[in-house]
Amino acid sequence: MIARTRRPELPLRLLVALAVMLLAFALLPLVAQWFGSPYFIRLGTRVMVFAIAAVSLDLILGYGGMVSFGHATYVGVAAYVVAILAHHGANEPLLLLGMSVPGTANAWIAWPAAILAASLIALVVGAISLRTTGIYFIMITLAFTQMVYFLFLSLQQYGADEGLRLANRSELLGLDLGNRVVMYYVTLVALVLVLFGGWKLVHSRFGMVLRGCQQNARRMEAIGFRSYRYKLAAFVIAGATAGLAGVLQVNNEAFVSTADLHWLRSADLLIMVILGGVGTLFGPVVGAVAWVLLELWLEGLTVHWHVILGPVLIFIVLFAKNGLWGLLLGRGDDRG
Amino acid sequence: MSPLLIIEQTLNGLQFGVTLFLMAAGLTLVFGVMNLVNLAHGSMFMLGAYALVMFERLTGSFVLGLLCAIPATALVGVVIEVLVMRTLYRRDHLDQSLATIGLILLLNEGVRIVWGKLPLKAALPAAVSGSVEILPGVAYPVFRLVVIAVGVLVALAMWWLVTRTRIGMLVRAGASDREMIGMLGVDIKKLCTIVFGIGTALAGLAGMMAAPIIGVQSGMGDNVLILTLVVIVIGGAGSVRGAFIAALAVGLFDTFGRVLLPPAVASMVIYILMAAVLLWRPQGLFGQHA
């Protein structure tokens, strides 16, 4: 028997930090409009999309000990599914196994289809790579990421290396997702829901078992938990959540390309988690904000900004052990 | 498929395979002894290619360029080991991967600053730039045959080094218990530096062999790196023998996949091969543990 599940409690400091964060996100479009730089609204949406993906990665990395080096795959595949369905909705129908399937921009069809596709790939990749651990797990998830990347690179009808433009934005409850403010708040609602769901999940029995498997898989096996199944379930949930990020991303940018599937994009997500704080749930949101802003700032300094970014990354990895969230809230059990 | 085409594609596959072996051998040794995931190994491939072009232009000769570029790449490896890698040995694999990605960003942009954005070409000496008739009616580029020969020679040299020399004995001992051989008075620090230097030189050599064929540009090693990881997963981490067999298998499967299958499937062949091997043996063909 494991001890009774810890009741999710929100310590005051955490509550304040979350309230400040939510307020800042909620007010950003108003402030951006005020200063006449609406560009920041799209950027803010982009950051929140990354945050959703990074939070989902933290679920398996921080709570399940799975160093998945291919998390951008699920984001990118879901984005492609939405774009491909919209493409066939606007042009000729999709020929699938000899059947003619009409495309669609209806969010109630396209979004579940996209998230399902991301989950299925996560299921296959997870089922194979979770047979191994450690360095093998890293290398295998990396390899599968590259496989999907090359697969989409070879699909001439969907733009190959030039990417695919979103023919029509998804139709969701009559909302105009082409409007950047509407898109921003839809994404914010999604981020809040993901954080709420993640909080529930981490503090559920399932979350406890998952953490147990991370700390000592053999002991969990001995007391009757099949760690493989729990890890795989978590892997698929994270993949589905990353799929949601992809659905939002393609609607925000009206474009998806193979760059979204590249393994360095997956590395970006890992960096956001590390930077925010591994296993802190809310930390990756801060990590996503910090990493995107850092890139933006360095990009403005010089064309050769990667020369600075590389050493900064090494520095972050070597010295930022508890992440920004740990810096904000201090070490302890109340990090989330 | 005609027999002539089969012979030609087999040679292409072998040439690609030995290039992957040069990469995988170094990476797998570094992993075996230092337990280090070095994602910047692809950048060593790139640095080797740039070093070759640079020394070739300085000396005016491909062979002299090669002879200067190999030790130069090894030296770069030693410097990187001392400056960065050493601090990473005690960190977990996630930290190692991300820090070495930082190194990739730095090196990719660094060569762009030094040598510019445009791809460079390595010029081949006249003796190996033409084709030779390997069978009546089948012409094949000489340089690709040279690459295969170099790969096989390096494989033999590696086998000799690992199984027959004192340093090879230390490498094997270090792979099974690094702390213990430290206790026995072996200078582990020096051993790690030497192994890393050899690994870098091998990756650099792979880049030099690829340079006249695929051209030299920033980021040229990034995709090769992932293929190298596939080779190591199939062969079993830490095993040079596994790396050799897996590298040839990946080279041949990939080459024939591209000839026989539609592009979308061909791009997935080696990953499916990897998945199949993992379902059968999660630790790879010659791996000790998963």
Interface residues (C-beta under 8 A of the other chain):
Chain A: L61 V67 F69 I128 S129 R131 T132 T133 G134 I135 Y136 I138 M139 I140 L142 A143 F144 Q146 M147 F150 L151 L153 S154 L155 W263 L264 A267 L270 I271 I274 H304 W305 H306 V307 L309 G310 P311 V312 L313 I314 V317 L318
Chain B: F31 V37 V84 T87 R91 H93 L94 D95 S97 L98 A99 I101 G102 L103 I104 L105 L106 L107 N108 E109 G110 R112 I113 D222 N223 I226 L229 V230 I232 V233 A237 P263 A264 A266 S267 M268 Y271 M274 A275 L278 L279 P282 Q283 G284 A290
